[in-house]
């Protein structure tokens, strides 16, 4: 009896795996299925008490809006970006990760890191603000690709400890200013109309993305740039937020990335 029961459990596990693979294949191939499950997730998420209802009337339209979202190539963001990408990119994430594998989930994809580095080199910002320090890898790249006079402010609720000497030294540099707090309660008014480049990659729940975006729009100077990360299918709250703001602002998605960008 025990043998029969164990074999039945194995068969059930195999069946569940095959069904899961089947639905994954459908989900990947069928836009209608993708739209439905994205809509279902959004409907479920916004019913939770700790979420904020998105400022948009039709939640059902969000998946369609995302699929039809205006897309631009990275080279279209700034006219001299291609040359910078060829010659000036610093992307030394390997040395940052040495001996500290816990940080591997906190770095951008290689293409995204290259594009972000190129953007700040072209933009030459005097003041940079980052929502979402994590372990500081993106902060490190911003630091290495900006001028010696650029001030970098990075905000998070807590920085995990690291054994990496480059990151330890980074937060001791007078150009880098770490601010600890919660986006939902912190007063960012001293940064209003003062930032040239803002990177939004903090909390990924709707309330946090909305709050960071509202603050970023107040903080960015005329001609400055806001860059959002994780605008993609894995983060529907980020998608919902940016879609709602895109009704008023000319936000674009950068092709082959999970970046959304606005030039103020």
Secondary structure, DSSP 8 states (H G I E B T S, - for coil): -HHHHHHHHHHHHHHHHHHHHHHHHHHHH-HHHHHHHHHHHHHHHTTSTTS---S-S-GGGHHHHHHT--EE-HHHHSTTHHHHHHH-----HHHHHTT-GGGGGGS--HHHHHHHHHHHHHH--SEEEEE--TTSHHHHHHHHTS-TT-EEEEEES-------HHHHHHTTSTTEEEEES-TTT---GGGTT-EEEEEE-S--SHHHHHHHHHHHHHHEEEEEEEEE---STT-HHHHHHHHHHHTTS--EEETTSS-EEEE-
